[in-house]
Amino acid sequence: MPDWNYAVTVTRAAQPERYEIYTATLQKRLPRFRMPLASDDRDTVLDLQSAFARCYDQGNFAARIDYKTDPAVTLADDDRKWLDDLLRQAKLR
């Protein structure tokens, strides 16, 4: 598998031993993936990036997060630089 920071694993009731894995890195868009519904329904596509963005906006997280400080988690050097550049471009640092 490629390098990843986030992974979504989907299993289906009809084949619980089979996994579909969708990955993303911090610097890339969160994935779209097929979400199984009822056994007689077609899968729907869930756009995780859009869902995350909507929750972020509606939850007013921009006002709750201090972007001037580094995150509590340890980041690789290239991810930390990318994040710092992104926040500076957005005028949050």
N, C-alpha and C positions, 0 to 999 in steps of 0.2 A: 504494500500500500504506500501511497505517497505520504510525505510529511503532513501532519494535520494538528490543529489545536482543538478542533471541535469535531464531533462525530455524531451522526444520527443513525440509529439502528432500527430497522423496521423488520418485524416478523409478522407472519400471517398465520391465522388459526389453522388453516388447512395444511400448512407446511411449517410447523414450529421449529424444525431443525434448520431451516433455510433463513439466512439473514441477508438483508440488503443494507449496505453501509454507505452513507453519504458523508463526505468529509469536507472540511474547510479550514483555511488558515486564518489567522488574525487579520492578515493583510488582504484577504479576498472576501468576496461576497458570501454570505451564508447560503447554503444550497436550497434548491427547490427539490422536493422529493415526492414520490408517489405514496399517498397515505391510503391504506386499505380501510374500507368502511365495512358495511355488512357483507356477508358472503355473496349475496345476490346483487350487490351494487358495484359499479365500476370504481376504480381508484380515483381519488381526487388528487390534484397536485397542490401541495402546500408550499408556498413561497416563504421560507423561514425568515429571510431578510426583511421582507415586507411586514410580516407579522411582528417581528422584533421592533422594527421602526415605528409601527403603529402603537405598540405598547409603550415604547420609550416616549413618544410624543404625548399620548393621552395620560400617561402617568407622571408627566412633568419632571422626568428624571434630569433633564438639562439643568433645572434649578436646584436639584438635590445633590448633584455630583460636583465635587471640587476638582476641576480639571487641571488646576495649577499644581497639584501634587501627583506623584507617581502612583500607579495602581498598587493595591496591596499584594498582588501576585507578582512573582518573579517572571520577567520577560527576557527572551533572548536579546542580545545586543541589537540585532537588526530590527526586531519588532519594537524595541523601546525607541530607537531612532525614528522608525516609521511613524509610531504613535505621536512622538513629540512634534515631528514635522506636520502631521495631520492636524493636531490641535493648534499649532501656531498658524497654519493656513486658515483655520476656522476662527482665529482670534480668541481662542480660549486659553492661550498661554502667552 
